[in-house]
Amino acid sequence: METSLLFRLFACCSLICGMASSPDTAFGQGTEAPAVGDPPAVAVPETLSGRPLDFANLARLPYAQLITIAQSDARSKKGGDSYKLRIQSRDPKITSKDIDLYLDLETGPLVLVVDNDGFVEVPYNEELKKANPDLVANQPRGSLNIFVDIEVPKVEPPKIVEGKVAYQELFRPLVTIQDEMRKVDPTFGLTGQQFVLEIETGEEPIKISRAFGSRTYRPNARGKVYMIMESYLYEENPVVDIPNEVKINVIPASPEEIEDIRSR
């Protein structure tokens, strides 16, 4: 039996997906003064920091957390003066040209250009580390993904004995990789994207035996069974009936894919 792991994983940081506000407000630019005779403009409520109230809705991420994500990328060069990341909207209608980014410094916004392929170069120096400004986007909160290549440790496959394995043992590789991802994004797996098991069984089903009944997972037309780690089952740790010779993949799944798996 073999367990294969996907090495290209992405960390989705919901903090860098902000709320909607006008580009002028987002980048701290002034608005035109009303013409003489126009009614006075309605004052925009401000936060304690002096920024417009809707600033809190913009997608943003603290610089320190951004650098932690960047340094976790297997391609990044340690000790450099910048890091390159790829950013993409979850909305297919939003292209890289639609994404504006800047570091919100007291001296003024430091604009970071997103190229046509979605890559952005983030400067790294002691001054920025000390200031720890927010990276702010002109997109709604939760709408952007940051992609990084994560090197995960080698994980031994679950120990299947005579066609049986404990639930916790079956999901051990998934838990190990998920823990690695949470070093980059502490919220990984709690909302949005999470990992699932893809088990190639051919025509054989997988059965979970419980005191209150059993659950059978039947393979799809391609001979694969997809399983989500359920917290109540993980705590209960029932016995799982599974073929001795199977191939197990730990793969990322979107919220939509998760719902589709649950519906089956």
Secondary structure by P-SEA (a helix, b strand, c coil): cbbbbbcbbbbbccccbbbbbcccccccccccccccccccccccccccccccccccccccccaaaaaaaaaacccccccccbbbbbbbbcccccccccbbbbcccccccbbbbbcccbbbbbbbcaaaaaaccccccccccccbbbbbbbbcccccccccccccccccccaaaaaaaaaaaaaaccccccccbbbbbbbbcccbbbbbbcccbbbbbbbccccbbbbcccaaaaaaccbbbbbcbbbbbbccccaaaaaaaaac
